[in-house]
Amino acid sequence: MLWSNPIVQTGAIVFSVLAGLSLIVLRLRAGKRPTTLKKIVIPPLGMATGFIMFAVPVTHIPWLWGLSAFGTGMLLFSFPLIVTTSMEKVDSNIFVRRSKAFIAIMLVLFLLRLMLHSVVEQYLSIPQTGAIFYLLAFGMIVPWRLAMVGDYLRLQKLEA
């Protein structure tokens, strides 16, 4: 089967590492410019298009597994991101400020994901593993971004 090919598995891990590092770099660069409501809301909306993958049968997983992955992202993995992300108003602009622990937390979450990936892929195909971790990541991002929207609106209200 194509998915059990070691080259495909290595490629999936390399792609994950590059995507994770890119995410960290983008998040760090974003803190240097003012944010807007649009910049906070668009990434999860864009990421939501990934649900299209479930139209392909090879990515199908049991509902309970999907709900568990999504719930784990919401309840466990979003918490460190919410705690380490804050906003501050400078003049009339609002900036996202992360604590110095943000990079460490992102790296730990990423390493944890890689370690879990090797365990999960023993029982699931690579596409199913990708589906599980997509749901985990989406579950992590939604509450984080909702918390950011709340902070943004609170700071915007202070101006009025």
C-alpha positions as a printed Julia matrix, in Angstrom:
160×3 Matrix{Float64}:
   0.0    0.0    0.0
   1.24   3.49  -0.84
   0.71   4.86   2.68
   2.99   2.3    4.32
   5.88   3.25   2.05
   8.76   4.58   4.25
   9.45   7.38   1.75
   5.85   8.6    2.01
   5.98   8.39   5.82
   9.29  10.29   5.95
   7.92  12.88   3.53
   4.86  13.38   5.75
   7.08  13.95   8.8
   9.39  16.35   6.92
   6.36  18.26   5.63
   4.97  18.46   9.2
   8.28  19.78  10.53
   8.49  22.44   7.8
   4.85  23.45   8.34
   5.39  23.7   12.1
   8.51  25.83  11.74
   6.76  28.05   9.2
   3.88  28.55  11.63
   6.27  29.62  14.4
   8.06  32.09  12.11
   4.76  33.55  10.87
   3.41  33.96  14.41
   6.57  35.75  15.52
   6.55  38.11  12.54
   2.85  38.88  13.02
   3.55  40.36  16.46
   5.54  43.2   14.92
   2.55  44.67  13.07
  -0.83  45.84  14.36
  -3.58  43.27  14.17
  -7.14  43.57  12.97
 -10.26  41.52  13.53
  -9.86  40.22   9.99
  -6.3   38.98  10.69
  -7.56  37.1   13.74
 -10.61  35.49  12.11
  -9.33  34.58   8.63
  -6.83  31.81   9.59
  -9.41  29.5   11.2
 -11.86  30.22   8.37
  -9.16  29.32   5.85
  -8.24  26.25   7.82
 -11.9   25.16   7.86
 -11.59  24.37   4.14
  -9.57  21.34   5.26
 -12.82  19.61   6.18
 -13.11  18.89   2.45
 -10.58  16.08   3.02
 -13.36  14.05   4.63
 -15.05  13.79   1.23
 -12.3   11.29   0.33
 -13.02   7.86   1.84
  -9.36   7.13   2.69
  -9.5    9.86   5.38
 -12.65   8.56   7.07
 -12.36   7.89  10.81
 -14.97   6.94  13.41
 -17.02   9.89  14.71
 -15.93   9.27  18.29
 -12.26   9.49  17.32
 -12.88  12.75  15.48
 -14.8   14.26  18.39
 -12.1   13.09  20.8
  -9.34  14.69  18.72
 -11.3   17.94  18.37
 -12.13  17.98  22.1
  -8.53  17.3   23.07
  -7.41  20.24  20.96
 -10.06  22.47  22.53
  -9.62  21.41  26.14
  -5.9   20.7   26.38
  -3.84  22.16  23.57
  -5.58  25.52  23.21
  -5.01  26.45  26.87
  -1.26  27.23  26.65
  -1.85  29.32  23.51
  -4.65  31.3   25.15
  -2.61  31.92  28.3
   0.51  33.07  26.44
  -1.26  35.33  23.94
  -2.3   38.81  24.98
  -3.05  42.06  23.24
  -2.03  45.57  24.01
  -3.1   48.89  22.68
  -0.42  51.24  21.44
  -1.9   54.57  20.41
  -4.87  53.53  18.25
  -3.34  50.22  17.14
  -3.77  46.83  18.78
  -0.8   44.46  18.81
  -0.67  40.77  19.66
   1.93  40.26  22.39
   3.09  36.81  23.31
   5.07  35.87  26.35
   8.64  34.7   25.97
   7.32  31.18  26.62
   5.28  31.24  23.38
   8.03  29.71  21.21
   8.78  27.05  23.82
   5.09  26.16  24.1
   4.71  25.98  20.32
   7.78  23.73  20.08
   6.56  21.47  22.9
   3.11  21.17  21.29
   4.75  20.42  17.95
   7.1   17.79  19.42
   4.2   16.22  21.3
   2.29  16.07  18.04
   5.21  14.35  16.3
   5.57  11.81  19.12
   1.84  11.07  19.11
   1.93  10.83  15.33
   4.29   7.85  15.41
   2.03   6.08  17.93
  -1.21   6.82  16.07
   0.12   5.84  12.65
   0.74   2.3   13.93
  -3.05   1.88  13.99
  -4.2    4.23  11.21
  -3.16   5.03   7.67
  -1.28   8.26   6.98
  -4.43   9.99   5.59
  -6.45   8.96   8.67
  -3.61  10.11  10.94
  -3.61  13.43   9.09
  -7.38  13.68   9.59
  -7.05  13.06  13.35
  -4.32  15.67  13.74
  -6.18  18.15  11.55
  -9.16  17.9   13.9
  -6.84  18.25  16.91
  -5.26  21.38  15.42
  -8.62  22.87  14.43
  -9.92  22.21  17.94
  -6.86  24.0   19.31
  -7.09  27.04  17.03
 -10.81  27.82  17.38
 -10.84  28.61  21.15
  -7.48  30.4   20.87
  -8.76  32.67  18.13
 -12.09  33.22  19.92
 -10.15  34.35  23.0
  -8.14  36.7   20.77
 -11.36  38.12  19.28
 -12.66  38.76  22.81
  -9.45  40.56  23.82
  -9.44  42.56  20.59
 -13.04  43.7   20.98
 -12.44  44.6   24.66
  -9.44  46.75  23.73
 -11.31  48.32  20.83
 -14.16  49.23  23.19
 -11.72  51.07  25.46
 -11.14  53.53  22.63
 -14.83  54.36  22.25
